[in-house]
Amino acid sequence: MSEQNKSRFLPGDPTEHQVVSYKFLAGIWLGLIILTAITVLISVLGTNLVAFSVVTALIIATAKVTVVANYFMHLKYDNKVLAALMALTLFLFIVFISLTAFDYLTR
């Protein structure tokens, strides 16, 4: 039976789960709430600075995505192959969005 259970796991998978305290996760959640509040304040107060507010909101959103992927999706503690696949997906997303924007701007 133990041999059958071993076959479910990929090579390089951690045998023990990473334990993160609730206090640490609550701090990350509070940080995400603060970043969301900053994004909302920039969008409400930055109506005259449209380009600046969009760039700032994108930077804050990138920081939030990084935190969520690392801690809540456990990429920080997971196999490095999964992190590389996530980075490849993000890279391809950026390429496709850039090509779409370039096509739109050159019409």
N, CA, C and O atoms as a GROMACS GRO file, in nm:
protein
  428
    1MET      N    1   0.082  -0.119   0.000
    1MET     CA    2   0.000   0.000   0.000
    1MET      C    3   0.086   0.126   0.000
    1MET      O    4   0.054   0.223  -0.068
    2SER      N    5   0.195   0.126   0.075
    2SER     CA    6   0.279   0.245   0.079
    2SER      C    7   0.345   0.271  -0.056
    2SER      O    8   0.368   0.387  -0.092
    3GLU      N    9   0.376   0.165  -0.130
    3GLU     CA   10   0.435   0.182  -0.264
    3GLU      C   11   0.334   0.248  -0.358
    3GLU      O   12   0.372   0.327  -0.444
    4GLN      N   13   0.208   0.215  -0.341
    4GLN     CA   14   0.104   0.273  -0.425
    4GLN      C   15   0.086   0.422  -0.394
    4GLN      O   16   0.062   0.500  -0.486
    5ASN      N   17   0.097   0.461  -0.268
    5ASN     CA   18   0.083   0.601  -0.231
    5ASN      C   19   0.201   0.685  -0.280
    5ASN      O   20   0.184   0.802  -0.312
    6LYS      N   21   0.320   0.625  -0.286
    6LYS     CA   22   0.438   0.698  -0.331
    6LYS      C   23   0.427   0.736  -0.478
    6LYS      O   24   0.481   0.839  -0.520
    7SER      N   25   0.358   0.656  -0.557
    7SER     CA   26   0.350   0.683  -0.701
    7SER      C   27   0.264   0.804  -0.734
    7SER      O   28   0.269   0.852  -0.847
    8ARG      N   29   0.186   0.855  -0.639
    8ARG     CA   30   0.103   0.972  -0.665
    8ARG      C   31   0.183   1.102  -0.671
    8ARG      O   32   0.139   1.198  -0.733
    9PHE      N   33   0.298   1.105  -0.609
    9PHE     CA   34   0.374   1.227  -0.596
    9PHE      C   35   0.478   1.238  -0.708
    9PHE      O   36   0.534   1.138  -0.752
   10LEU      N   37   0.501   1.360  -0.752
   10LEU     CA   38   0.602   1.385  -0.853
   10LEU      C   39   0.741   1.386  -0.790
   10LEU      O   40   0.754   1.414  -0.671
   11PRO      N   41   0.844   1.355  -0.867
   11PRO     CA   42   0.978   1.365  -0.812
   11PRO      C   43   1.009   1.509  -0.772
   11PRO      O   44   0.981   1.603  -0.847
   12GLY      N   45   1.066   1.526  -0.657
   12GLY     CA   46   1.100   1.659  -0.609
   12GLY      C   47   0.991   1.725  -0.526
   12GLY      O   48   1.012   1.834  -0.475
   13ASP      N   49   0.874   1.659  -0.512
   13ASP     CA   50   0.770   1.715  -0.428
   13ASP      C   51   0.812   1.710  -0.283
   13ASP      O   52   0.878   1.615  -0.241
   14PRO      N   53   0.776   1.811  -0.206
   14PRO     CA   54   0.812   1.807  -0.064
   14PRO      C   55   0.733   1.698   0.007
   14PRO      O   56   0.615   1.677  -0.023
   15THR      N   57   0.796   1.630   0.098
   15THR     CA   58   0.728   1.524   0.172
   15THR      C   59   0.651   1.581   0.290
   15THR      O   60   0.558   1.518   0.340
   16GLU      N   61   0.689   1.699   0.336
   16GLU     CA   62   0.619   1.762   0.448
   16GLU      C   63   0.559   1.893   0.400
   16GLU      O   64   0.614   1.961   0.314
   17HIS      N   65   0.445   1.927   0.458
   17HIS     CA   66   0.379   2.052   0.422
   17HIS      C   67   0.442   2.167   0.500
   17HIS      O   68   0.482   2.152   0.615
   18GLN      N   69   0.449   2.282   0.434
   18GLN     CA   70   0.501   2.402   0.500
   18GLN      C   71   0.390   2.459   0.588
   18GLN      O   72   0.278   2.482   0.541
   19VAL      N   73   0.420   2.482   0.713
   19VAL     CA   74   0.321   2.536   0.806
   19VAL      C   75   0.348   2.685   0.821
   19VAL      O   76   0.457   2.727   0.859
   20VAL      N   77   0.246   2.764   0.791
   20VAL     CA   78   0.254   2.909   0.805
   20VAL      C   79   0.153   2.950   0.912
   20VAL      O   80   0.040   2.902   0.912
   21SER      N   81   0.194   3.038   1.002
   21SER     CA   82   0.107   3.075   1.113
   21SER      C   83  -0.008   3.163   1.064
   21SER      O   84   0.001   3.231   0.962
   22TYR      N   85  -0.117   3.158   1.140
   22TYR     CA   86  -0.232   3.240   1.109
   22TYR      C   87  -0.200   3.388   1.123
   22TYR      O   88  -0.254   3.471   1.050
   23LYS      N   89  -0.112   3.421   1.215
   23LYS     CA   90  -0.071   3.560   1.235
   23LYS      C   91  -0.002   3.614   1.110
   23LYS      O   92  -0.026   3.727   1.069
   24PHE      N   93   0.084   3.532   1.050
   24PHE     CA   94   0.155   3.572   0.929
   24PHE      C   95   0.056   3.590   0.813
   24PHE      O   96   0.064   3.689   0.740
   25LEU      N   97  -0.036   3.495   0.796
   25LEU     CA   98  -0.136   3.505   0.690
   25LEU      C   99  -0.229   3.624   0.712
   25LEU      O  100  -0.269   3.690   0.615
   26ALA      N  101  -0.264   3.653   0.837
   26ALA     CA  102  -0.347   3.769   0.866
   26ALA      C  103  -0.273   3.898   0.832
   26ALA      O  104  -0.333   3.995   0.786
   27GLY      N  105  -0.143   3.900   0.855
   27GLY     CA  106  -0.063   4.018   0.819
   27GLY      C  107  -0.058   4.037   0.668
   27GLY      O  108  -0.064   4.150   0.619
   28ILE      N  109  -0.047   3.927   0.594
   28ILE     CA  110  -0.049   3.936   0.447
   28ILE      C  111  -0.186   3.986   0.400
   28ILE      O  112  -0.194   4.070   0.311
   29TRP      N  113  -0.291   3.933   0.460
   29TRP     CA  114  -0.426   3.977   0.424
   29TRP      C  115  -0.444   4.125   0.454
   29TRP      O  116  -0.501   4.198   0.372
   30LEU      N  117  -0.397   4.171   0.567
   30LEU     CA  118  -0.408   4.313   0.602
   30LEU      C  119  -0.329   4.398   0.503
   30LEU      O  120  -0.374   4.506   0.463
   31GLY      N  121  -0.211   4.351   0.463
   31GLY     CA  122  -0.132   4.424   0.363
   31GLY      C  123  -0.204   4.432   0.230
   31GLY      O  124  -0.200   4.536   0.163
   32LEU      N  125  -0.272   4.324   0.190
   32LEU     CA  126  -0.350   4.326   0.065
   32LEU      C  127  -0.468   4.422   0.074
   32LEU      O  128  -0.501   4.489  -0.024
   33ILE      N  129  -0.531   4.429   0.190
   33ILE     CA  130  -0.642   4.523   0.210
   33ILE      C  131  -0.590   4.667   0.202
   33ILE      O  132  -0.656   4.752   0.142
   34ILE      N  133  -0.475   4.694   0.261
   34ILE     CA  134  -0.417   4.829   0.255
   34ILE      C  135  -0.381   4.866   0.111
   34ILE      O  136  -0.407   4.978   0.068
   35LEU      N  137  -0.321   4.772   0.037
   35LEU     CA  138  -0.289   4.800  -0.103
   35LEU      C  139  -0.415   4.823  -0.187
   35LEU      O  140  -0.414   4.905  -0.279
   36THR      N  141  -0.522   4.752  -0.156
   36THR     CA  142  -0.649   4.774  -0.226
   36THR      C  143  -0.704   4.912  -0.194
   36THR      O  144  -0.755   4.981  -0.282
   37ALA      N  145  -0.695   4.952  -0.068
   37ALA     CA  146  -0.742   5.086  -0.030
   37ALA      C  147  -0.661   5.195  -0.100
   37ALA      O  148  -0.716   5.296  -0.143
   38ILE      N  149  -0.530   5.174  -0.112
   38ILE     CA  150  -0.446   5.270  -0.182
   38ILE      C  151  -0.485   5.278  -0.330
   38ILE      O  152  -0.489   5.387  -0.388
   39THR      N  153  -0.514   5.163  -0.390
   39THR     CA  154  -0.556   5.162  -0.530
   39THR      C  155  -0.686   5.238  -0.549
   39THR      O  156  -0.701   5.314  -0.645
   40VAL      N  157  -0.780   5.219  -0.458
   40VAL     CA  158  -0.909   5.290  -0.467
   40VAL      C  159  -0.888   5.440  -0.447
   40VAL      O  160  -0.948   5.520  -0.518
   41LEU      N  161  -0.805   5.478  -0.351
   41LEU     CA  162  -0.779   5.621  -0.328
   41LEU      C  163  -0.713   5.685  -0.450
   41LEU      O  164  -0.747   5.798  -0.486
   42ILE      N  165  -0.621   5.616  -0.513
   42ILE     CA  166  -0.556   5.670  -0.632
   42ILE      C  167  -0.656   5.687  -0.745
   42ILE      O  168  -0.652   5.786  -0.818
   43SER      N  169  -0.746   5.590  -0.760
   43SER     CA  170  -0.844   5.600  -0.868
   43SER      C  171  -0.945   5.711  -0.842
   43SER      O  172  -0.993   5.774  -0.937
   44VAL      N  173  -0.979   5.737  -0.717
   44VAL     CA  174  -1.076   5.842  -0.685
   44VAL      C  175  -1.010   5.980  -0.687
   44VAL      O  176  -1.067   6.074  -0.742
   45LEU      N  177  -0.893   5.992  -0.628
   45LEU     CA  178  -0.829   6.122  -0.615
   45LEU      C  179  -0.742   6.159  -0.735
   45LEU      O  180  -0.709   6.277  -0.753
   46GLY      N  181  -0.704   6.062  -0.816
   46GLY     CA  182  -0.612   6.089  -0.924
   46GLY      C  183  -0.678   6.106  -1.060
   46GLY      O  184  -0.626   6.060  -1.161
   47THR      N  185  -0.793   6.171  -1.062
   47THR     CA  186  -0.863   6.188  -1.191
   47THR      C  187  -0.788   6.280  -1.285
   47THR      O  188  -0.801   6.266  -1.407
   48ASN      N  189  -0.710   6.375  -1.234
   48ASN     CA  190  -0.634   6.465  -1.320
   48ASN      C  191  -0.505   6.398  -1.372
   48ASN      O  192  -0.452   6.439  -1.475
   49LEU      N  193  -0.458   6.300  -1.303
   49LEU     CA  194  -0.334   6.233  -1.340
   49LEU      C  195  -0.367   6.092  -1.391
   49LEU      O  196  -0.329   5.993  -1.329
   50VAL      N  197  -0.436   6.084  -1.502
   50VAL     CA  198  -0.487   5.957  -1.552
   50VAL      C  199  -0.375   5.857  -1.579
   50VAL      O  200  -0.382   5.743  -1.533
   51ALA      N  201  -0.271   5.898  -1.652
   51ALA     CA  202  -0.162   5.806  -1.686
   51ALA      C  203  -0.088   5.761  -1.560
   51ALA      O  204  -0.054   5.644  -1.546
   52PHE      N  205  -0.063   5.855  -1.470
   52PHE     CA  206   0.008   5.821  -1.346
   52PHE      C  207  -0.073   5.726  -1.261
   52PHE      O  208  -0.018   5.631  -1.205
   53SER      N  209  -0.204   5.749  -1.250
   53SER     CA  210  -0.287   5.664  -1.166
   53SER      C  211  -0.298   5.523  -1.223
   53SER      O  212  -0.304   5.426  -1.148
   54VAL      N  213  -0.301   5.510  -1.356
   54VAL     CA  214  -0.309   5.378  -1.418
   54VAL      C  215  -0.179   5.302  -1.393
   54VAL      O  216  -0.182   5.184  -1.358
   55VAL      N  217  -0.066   5.368  -1.412
   55VAL     CA  218   0.063   5.302  -1.390
   55VAL      C  219   0.078   5.260  -1.244
   55VAL      O  220   0.122   5.149  -1.215
   56THR      N  221   0.040   5.348  -1.154
   56THR     CA  222   0.050   5.316  -1.011
   56THR      C  223  -0.042   5.199  -0.975
   56THR      O  224  -0.004   5.110  -0.899
   57ALA      N  225  -0.164   5.201  -1.029
   57ALA     CA  226  -0.257   5.091  -1.001
   57ALA      C  227  -0.203   4.959  -1.054
   57ALA      O  228  -0.220   4.855  -0.990
   58LEU      N  229  -0.139   4.961  -1.171
   58LEU     CA  230  -0.082   4.838  -1.226
   58LEU      C  231   0.036   4.788  -1.142
   58LEU      O  232   0.053   4.667  -1.124
   59ILE      N  233   0.116   4.878  -1.091
   59ILE     CA  234   0.229   4.839  -1.005
   59ILE      C  235   0.177   4.776  -0.876
   59ILE      O  236   0.229   4.674  -0.831
   60ILE      N  237   0.075   4.837  -0.817
   60ILE     CA  238   0.017   4.783  -0.694
   60ILE      C  239  -0.049   4.648  -0.722
   60ILE      O  240  -0.038   4.556  -0.641
   61ALA      N  241  -0.117   4.635  -0.835
   61ALA     CA  242  -0.180   4.507  -0.870
   61ALA      C  243  -0.075   4.398  -0.891
   61ALA      O  244  -0.097   4.283  -0.853
   62THR      N  245   0.037   4.434  -0.950
   62THR     CA  246   0.145   4.336  -0.968
   62THR      C  247   0.199   4.290  -0.833
   62THR      O  248   0.227   4.172  -0.815
   63ALA      N  249   0.214   4.382  -0.741
   63ALA     CA  250   0.261   4.346  -0.607
   63ALA      C  251   0.161   4.253  -0.538
   63ALA      O  252   0.200   4.157  -0.472
   64LYS      N  253   0.033   4.282  -0.552
   64LYS     CA  254  -0.069   4.198  -0.490
   64LYS      C  255  -0.072   4.058  -0.552
   64LYS      O  256  -0.086   3.959  -0.481
   65VAL      N  257  -0.059   4.050  -0.683
   65VAL     CA  258  -0.056   3.920  -0.750
   65VAL      C  259   0.064   3.838  -0.703
   65VAL      O  260   0.052   3.717  -0.681
   66THR      N  261   0.177   3.902  -0.689
   66THR     CA  262   0.297   3.832  -0.644
   66THR      C  263   0.278   3.777  -0.503
   66THR      O  264   0.315   3.663  -0.476
   67VAL      N  265   0.222   3.856  -0.415
   67VAL     CA  266   0.200   3.810  -0.277
   67VAL      C  267   0.100   3.695  -0.274
   67VAL      O  268   0.122   3.596  -0.205
   68VAL      N  269  -0.011   3.708  -0.348
   68VAL     CA  270  -0.112   3.602  -0.349
   68VAL      C  271  -0.055   3.473  -0.406
   68VAL      O  272  -0.078   3.365  -0.351
   69ALA      N  273   0.019   3.482  -0.516
   69ALA     CA  274   0.076   3.362  -0.577
   69ALA      C  275   0.178   3.296  -0.484
   69ALA      O  276   0.181   3.173  -0.473
   70ASN      N  277   0.261   3.375  -0.420
   70ASN     CA  278   0.366   3.318  -0.335
   70ASN      C  279   0.312   3.255  -0.207
   70ASN      O  280   0.355   3.146  -0.169
   71TYR      N  281   0.218   3.321  -0.140
   71TYR     CA  282   0.177   3.274  -0.009
   71TYR      C  283   0.045   3.198  -0.009
   71TYR      O  284   0.034   3.095   0.057
   72PHE      N  285  -0.056   3.248  -0.080
   72PHE     CA  286  -0.185   3.180  -0.076
   72PHE      C  287  -0.193   3.065  -0.176
   72PHE      O  288  -0.268   2.970  -0.154
   73MET      N  289  -0.117   3.072  -0.286
   73MET     CA  290  -0.111   2.960  -0.380
   73MET      C  291   0.010   2.871  -0.350
   73MET      O  292   0.032   2.772  -0.420
   74HIS      N  293   0.087   2.905  -0.248
   74HIS     CA  294   0.200   2.826  -0.198
   74HIS      C  295   0.310   2.804  -0.300
   74HIS      O  296   0.380   2.704  -0.293
   75LEU      N  297   0.328   2.895  -0.395
   75LEU     CA  298   0.436   2.880  -0.492
   75LEU      C  299   0.573   2.898  -0.429
   75LEU      O  300   0.672   2.845  -0.478
   76LYS      N  301   0.578   2.973  -0.320
   76LYS     CA  302   0.706   2.995  -0.253
   76LYS      C  303   0.761   2.865  -0.196
   76LYS      O  304   0.882   2.845  -0.194
   77TYR      N  305   0.674   2.777  -0.151
   77TYR     CA  306   0.717   2.655  -0.086
   77TYR      C  307   0.704   2.533  -0.177
   77TYR      O  308   0.739   2.422  -0.136
   78ASP      N  309   0.656   2.552  -0.298
   78ASP     CA  310   0.628   2.440  -0.387
   78ASP      C  311   0.747   2.408  -0.476
   78ASP      O  312   0.852   2.472  -0.466
   79ASN      N  313   0.729   2.310  -0.560
   79ASN     CA  314   0.831   2.268  -0.655
   79ASN      C  315   0.864   2.386  -0.748
   79ASN      O  316   0.775   2.460  -0.789
   80LYS      N  317   0.991   2.402  -0.781
   80LYS     CA  318   1.034   2.515  -0.864
   80LYS      C  319   0.983   2.505  -1.008
   80LYS      O  320   0.976   2.606  -1.078
   81VAL      N  321   0.947   2.386  -1.052
   81VAL     CA  322   0.893   2.369  -1.187
   81VAL      C  323   0.759   2.443  -1.198
   81VAL      O  324   0.730   2.505  -1.301
   82LEU      N  325   0.678   2.437  -1.093
   82LEU     CA  326   0.550   2.506  -1.096
   82LEU      C  327   0.570   2.658  -1.100
   82LEU      O  328   0.495   2.728  -1.168
   83ALA      N  329   0.669   2.708  -1.029
   83ALA     CA  330   0.698   2.851  -1.033
   83ALA      C  331   0.746   2.892  -1.172
   83ALA      O  332   0.711   3.000  -1.220
   84ALA      N  333   0.825   2.807  -1.236
   84ALA     CA  334   0.872   2.837  -1.372
   84ALA      C  335   0.756   2.836  -1.470
   84ALA      O  336   0.751   2.920  -1.560
   85LEU      N  337   0.663   2.743  -1.455
   85LEU     CA  338   0.545   2.741  -1.543
   85LEU      C  339   0.458   2.864  -1.522
   85LEU      O  340   0.402   2.918  -1.617
   86MET      N  341   0.446   2.908  -1.398
   86MET     CA  342   0.369   3.030  -1.369
   86MET      C  343   0.438   3.151  -1.432
   86MET      O  344   0.370   3.238  -1.487
   87ALA      N  345   0.570   3.158  -1.424
   87ALA     CA  346   0.643   3.269  -1.485
   87ALA      C  347   0.630   3.266  -1.637
   87ALA      O  348   0.616   3.371  -1.700
   88LEU      N  349   0.634   3.148  -1.697
   88LEU     CA  350   0.615   3.135  -1.841
   88LEU      C  351   0.476   3.182  -1.883
   88LEU      O  352   0.460   3.250  -1.984
   89THR      N  353   0.375   3.145  -1.807
   89THR     CA  354   0.238   3.188  -1.835
   89THR      C  355   0.227   3.340  -1.827
   89THR      O  356   0.165   3.402  -1.912
   90LEU      N  357   0.286   3.399  -1.725
   90LEU     CA  358   0.284   3.544  -1.710
   90LEU      C  359   0.357   3.612  -1.825
   90LEU      O  360   0.310   3.714  -1.878
   91PHE      N  361   0.470   3.558  -1.865
   91PHE     CA  362   0.546   3.614  -1.977
   91PHE      C  363   0.464   3.610  -2.105
   91PHE      O  364   0.458   3.709  -2.178
   92LEU      N  365   0.401   3.497  -2.134
   92LEU     CA  366   0.320   3.485  -2.256
   92LEU      C  367   0.200   3.579  -2.251
   92LEU      O  368   0.161   3.635  -2.354
   93PHE      N  369   0.141   3.596  -2.134
   93PHE     CA  370   0.031   3.690  -2.119
   93PHE      C  371   0.076   3.832  -2.153
   93PHE      O  372   0.006   3.905  -2.224
   94ILE      N  373   0.191   3.871  -2.102
   94ILE     CA  374   0.244   4.005  -2.131
   94ILE      C  375   0.273   4.021  -2.279
   94ILE      O  376   0.245   4.127  -2.336
   95VAL      N  377   0.330   3.919  -2.342
   95VAL     CA  378   0.358   3.925  -2.486
   95VAL      C  379   0.229   3.944  -2.565
   95VAL      O  380   0.224   4.028  -2.654
   96PHE      N  381   0.127   3.866  -2.535
   96PHE     CA  382   0.002   3.875  -2.610
   96PHE      C  383  -0.069   4.008  -2.588
   96PHE      O  384  -0.125   4.065  -2.681
   97ILE      N  385  -0.067   4.058  -2.466
   97ILE     CA  386  -0.128   4.189  -2.438
   97ILE      C  387  -0.050   4.298  -2.510
   97ILE      O  388  -0.110   4.391  -2.565
   98SER      N  389   0.083   4.289  -2.512
   98SER     CA  390   0.165   4.389  -2.581
   98SER      C  391   0.139   4.387  -2.731
   98SER      O  392   0.127   4.492  -2.794
   99LEU      N  393   0.131   4.269  -2.789
   99LEU     CA  394   0.102   4.259  -2.933
   99LEU      C  395  -0.036   4.314  -2.966
   99LEU      O  396  -0.055   4.380  -3.069
  100THR      N  397  -0.133   4.286  -2.881
  100THR     CA  398  -0.268   4.338  -2.903
  100THR      C  399  -0.268   4.491  -2.893
  100THR      O  400  -0.331   4.558  -2.975
  101ALA      N  401  -0.200   4.546  -2.793
  101ALA     CA  402  -0.192   4.691  -2.778
  101ALA      C  403  -0.120   4.755  -2.895
  101ALA      O  404  -0.162   4.860  -2.943
  102PHE      N  405  -0.012   4.692  -2.942
  102PHE     CA  406   0.061   4.745  -3.057
  102PHE      C  407  -0.027   4.747  -3.180
  102PHE      O  408  -0.026   4.844  -3.256
  103ASP      N  409  -0.103   4.641  -3.202
  103ASP     CA  410  -0.194   4.634  -3.316
  103ASP      C  411  -0.302   4.742  -3.306
  103ASP      O  412  -0.335   4.807  -3.405
  104TYR      N  413  -0.355   4.761  -3.188
  104TYR     CA  414  -0.459   4.862  -3.168
  104TYR      C  415  -0.405   5.003  -3.191
  104TYR      O  416  -0.472   5.087  -3.252
  105LEU      N  417  -0.284   5.030  -3.143
  105LEU     CA  418  -0.228   5.165  -3.155
  105LEU      C  419  -0.181   5.198  -3.296
  105LEU      O  420  -0.170   5.316  -3.330
  106THR      N  421  -0.154   5.100  -3.378
  106THR     CA  422  -0.105   5.127  -3.513
  106THR      C  423  -0.216   5.128  -3.618
  106THR      O  424  -0.187   5.137  -3.737
  107ARG      N  425  -0.338   5.121  -3.580
  107ARG     CA  426  -0.449   5.126  -3.676
  107ARG      C  427  -0.487   5.266  -3.708
  107ARG      O  428  -0.579   5.289  -3.787
   0.00000   0.00000   0.00000
